[in-house]
Amino acid sequence: MEINSICVCGAGTMGSGIAQAAAQAGFATLLYELNPVVLDKARENISKNLQSLVNKGKMEAAEKEKIEKRISFTDDIQNCLADIFVEAIIEKTDIKIALFNQLAELNHSECIFASNTSSLSITAIAKNVQRPERVIGMHFFNPATIMKLVEVVNTEYTNQQTTATVVELAKQMGKIPVVCKDSPGFIVNRVARPYYIEALRLVEEGKVSMEQADAIMEASGFKMGPFKLMDLIGNDVNYAVSCSVYEQLGQPERLKPSYIQEQKVKEGKLGKKTGEGYYKYS
C-alpha cells in the first residue's frame, strides 16, 4: 500500500515531532488536536525547530517553507482523512480505541491505524477497532525528528501488508524500523526499566545522589544519565510506562516504580517541559 498522506493525532511533544518528521520526509501531513492552544503551540514549535535548522546551515530557507506548506493543522476530526493515522494522544486504551473507531467511520477501509504508545497493549487496542488487522504499533522516540529508531509492533491480528507498509514508511522517513511482537514495554522500554528504576532505588536508599548517578553512567559511555534522560522524556511519561510494565508483568519487586518519581509527577515537576524535574531548567 502506498502512503500519500499522514494524519498525526495529538499535538504534544511527540505528536508535533512526528508530524514535523513526516513533513520533512515529503509527506502531506495533517496534525489533529482538540485543544486549539496546544495546536497553536505545536505550529509555533515546528516553525522554530525548522528555523533553527536554517540558522545552523542544515536547511535552506526555501526548504523550510516547503515543509511548512506540507503541514496542515485542525481541531475538527471531520477533517481527518488520510492513508495512515499515527496517534500520540493520552495514554489511555479506551480513548485510543474510541479515536480509531471514529476515524474508521470517516476513512477508506484500507487506511492504517498506528499507535505511538510507549507501553500500552497494541493487542488490547486492535481487538476493539474495526478491522484489527490494520492496527499496529509505530513507536517513535523523543525527539522524533532526530531519533532514528522506530519500533513496529505487531499483534496477533496484524496482517503482513500493514507491517510491510509501516516498515517502508519508517524507512522513507529516514528511520530504522525494528519489527517486534506486542509485549509489555515492547523492546526498548522493557530493557530500559532497570536503567531508571535501579538508579532511583540507589537514591532512595541514600547510596548515591542523582548527580553522581548521572555522572558515573555518562562516564561509562551512556550519552545521558538516567535522571537527565527522565527529565528529557518527561517524568509523567516515564512513570506511566514504569507503572504499565510493572502491572502487565505481574508486579515483580525488581520493577516496582519509585515513590521519588511518583512525587515528582504529583508536584508537576515533569522535567524540561515544565522547567523543573530532577534538575531545574531556565
C-alpha positions in Angstrom: 0.0 0.0 0.0 1.3 3.4 -1.0 1.2 6.1 1.7 0.5 9.6 0.3 -1.0 11.3 3.4 -0.4 11.1 7.1 -2.5 12.3 9.9 -0.9 12.6 13.4 -3.4 12.8 16.2 -2.2 14.7 19.3 0.0 17.8 19.1 2.1 17.4 22.2 5.8 16.9 22.1 5.7 13.5 20.4 2.9 14.3 18.1 4.3 17.5 16.8 7.7 15.9 16.4 6.3 13.0 14.4 4.3 15.5 12.2 7.5 17.5 11.5 9.4 14.4 10.7 6.7 13.2 8.3 6.6 16.6 6.5 10.4 16.8 6.3 10.3 13.4 4.5 8.0 14.9 1.9 4.6 13.7 3.1 1.4 15.7 3.1 0.8 15.8 6.9 -2.2 16.8 9.0 -1.8 17.4 12.7 -5.0 16.9 14.7 -5.5 18.2 18.2 -8.7 19.0 20.1 -7.1 21.8 22.2 -6.5 24.8 20.0 -4.0 26.3 22.4 -1.9 23.1 22.2 -2.3 23.1 18.4 -1.1 26.7 18.1 1.9 25.9 20.3 2.8 22.9 18.1 2.6 25.1 15.0 4.9 27.6 16.6 7.4 25.0 17.9 7.6 23.3 14.5 8.4 26.6 12.8 11.0 27.4 15.5 12.6 23.9 15.0 12.8 24.4 11.3 14.2 27.9 11.6 16.9 26.6 14.0 18.0 24.2 11.2 18.1 27.1 8.8 20.2 29.2 11.3 22.6 26.3 11.7 23.0 25.9 7.9 21.4 22.5 7.9 18.5 23.6 5.8 17.7 26.2 3.2 15.0 28.8 3.9 13.2 27.7 0.8 13.1 24.1 2.1 11.7 25.3 5.4 8.8 27.0 3.5 8.1 23.8 1.5 8.0 21.7 4.7 5.6 24.2 6.5 3.3 24.1 3.5 3.1 20.3 3.7 1.7 20.5 7.3 -2.0 21.4 8.0 -3.5 21.8 11.4 -7.0 21.1 12.6 -9.1 20.7 15.7 -12.0 19.2 13.8 -12.0 15.4 13.4 -14.2 15.6 10.3 -11.1 16.9 8.5 -9.0 13.9 9.4 -8.7 12.0 6.1 -5.5 10.1 5.4 -3.9 6.8 4.4 -2.3 6.3 7.8 -3.1 7.7 11.3 -0.4 7.9 14.0 -1.9 8.6 17.4 0.1 10.2 20.1 -2.7 11.1 22.5 -3.3 10.4 26.2 -2.1 7.0 27.4 -5.5 5.5 28.0 -6.5 2.4 26.0 -10.2 3.2 25.8 -9.6 6.7 24.5 -7.3 5.4 21.8 -9.9 2.8 20.7 -12.6 5.5 20.5 -10.4 7.7 18.4 -9.5 4.9 15.9 -13.2 3.9 15.6 -14.2 7.5 14.9 -11.6 7.8 12.2 -12.6 4.4 10.8 -16.1 5.8 10.1 -14.6 8.7 8.2 -11.9 6.9 6.1 -11.4 4.2 3.5 -11.3 0.6 4.6 -7.5 0.2 3.8 -6.2 3.0 6.0 -3.8 2.1 8.8 -4.1 2.9 12.4 -0.7 3.2 14.2 -0.3 3.8 17.9 2.8 5.6 19.3 2.1 4.3 22.8 5.1 3.6 24.9 3.8 0.6 26.8 0.0 0.0 26.4 -1.0 -3.2 24.8 -1.5 -2.8 21.0 -3.5 -6.0 21.0 -6.0 -4.6 23.5 -6.4 -1.6 21.2 -6.6 -3.7 18.0 -9.2 -6.2 19.1 -11.7 -3.4 19.8 -11.1 -1.5 16.5 -12.9 -2.2 13.2 -10.7 -4.5 11.1 -8.0 -5.1 13.7 -5.6 -6.4 11.0 -4.8 -2.8 10.1 -3.9 -1.7 13.7 -0.2 -1.7 14.6 2.3 0.0 16.9 4.6 2.6 15.5 6.6 3.7 18.5 8.9 6.8 17.9 11.4 8.1 20.4 11.8 11.6 21.6 12.8 13.8 19.9 11.1 12.2 16.9 12.8 14.5 14.4 16.2 13.2 15.5 16.0 9.7 17.0 16.3 7.0 14.3 14.7 4.0 15.9 11.0 3.2 15.4 9.5 0.0 17.0 7.0 -1.5 14.7 4.7 -3.6 17.0 2.7 -6.5 15.6 -0.3 -8.1 17.3 -1.8 -11.5 16.5 -4.3 -9.6 14.2 -1.8 -7.5 12.2 -1.5 -8.6 8.6 1.6 -8.7 6.5 0.6 -5.7 4.3 0.1 -3.4 7.3 3.5 -4.4 8.7 5.3 -4.0 5.3 3.7 -0.6 4.7 4.7 0.8 8.1 8.2 -0.6 7.8 8.6 1.1 4.4 7.0 4.3 5.7 9.5 4.4 8.6 12.4 4.0 6.1 11.0 6.8 3.9 11.0 9.0 7.0 14.7 8.2 7.5 14.1 5.9 10.4 15.4 2.5 11.3 12.3 0.2 11.9 12.6 -2.8 14.2 9.7 -5.2 14.0 8.7 -6.8 17.3 5.7 -8.6 18.9 3.4 -6.9 21.2 4.5 -7.4 24.8 4.8 -5.2 27.9 7.2 -2.3 27.1 8.0 -3.8 23.7 11.8 -4.0 23.5 13.3 -0.6 24.4 11.1 0.3 27.4 11.3 -3.3 28.7 15.1 -3.3 28.6 15.4 0.3 29.9 13.3 -0.1 33.0 16.2 -1.2 35.2 18.3 1.7 34.0 15.8 4.1 35.5 14.4 2.1 38.4 17.8 0.9 39.8 19.1 4.4 39.7 16.1 5.7 41.6 16.4 2.8 44.1 20.0 3.8 44.8 18.9 7.4 45.5 16.0 6.1 47.7 18.5 4.1 49.8 20.8 7.1 50.1 23.6 5.3 48.3 24.2 8.0 45.7 22.9 11.4 44.6 21.2 11.9 41.3 24.1 13.9 40.1 26.5 11.1 41.0 24.4 8.5 39.2 24.2 10.6 36.1 27.9 11.4 36.1 29.0 7.8 36.5 26.7 6.5 33.8 27.8 9.2 31.4 31.5 8.4 32.2 30.7 4.8 31.4 29.7 5.7 27.9 26.0 6.5 28.1 25.1 9.7 26.3 22.8 10.8 29.1 22.4 9.7 32.7 19.1 8.2 34.0 17.9 11.3 35.7 18.7 13.7 32.9 17.0 11.3 30.5 13.9 11.0 32.6 13.7 14.8 32.7 14.0 14.9 28.9 11.3 12.2 28.3 9.0 13.7 31.0 8.5 12.2 34.4 4.8 11.8 33.8 5.5 9.7 30.7 8.4 7.7 32.2 6.5 7.0 35.4 3.4 5.9 33.5 5.5 3.4 31.4 7.1 2.0 34.6 3.7 1.5 36.1 2.3 -0.1 33.0 5.2 -2.6 32.6 5.1 -3.3 36.3 1.4 -4.2 36.3 1.5 -6.1 33.0 4.3 -8.3 34.2 2.6 -9.2 37.5 4.2 -6.6 39.8 7.7 -8.0 40.2 9.5 -6.3 43.0 12.6 -5.5 40.8 10.4 -3.3 38.6 8.4 -1.6 41.3 8.0 2.1 40.3 9.8 4.6 42.6 8.0 6.9 45.1 10.5 9.6 44.2 9.3 9.8 40.6 5.7 9.4 41.7 6.2 12.5 43.9 7.7 14.5 41.1 4.6 13.8 39.0 2.2 14.8 41.8 4.2 18.1 42.2 4.1 18.8 38.4 7.8 18.6 38.2 7.9 16.7 34.9 11.3 17.7 33.6 12.4 20.0 30.9 8.9 20.7 29.6 7.8 22.2 32.9 11.1 23.8 33.7 11.9 21.5 36.7 12.2 17.8 37.3 15.2 16.2 39.0 17.0 19.4 37.8 15.9 22.9 37.2 15.9 24.4 33.7 15.9 28.0 32.8 
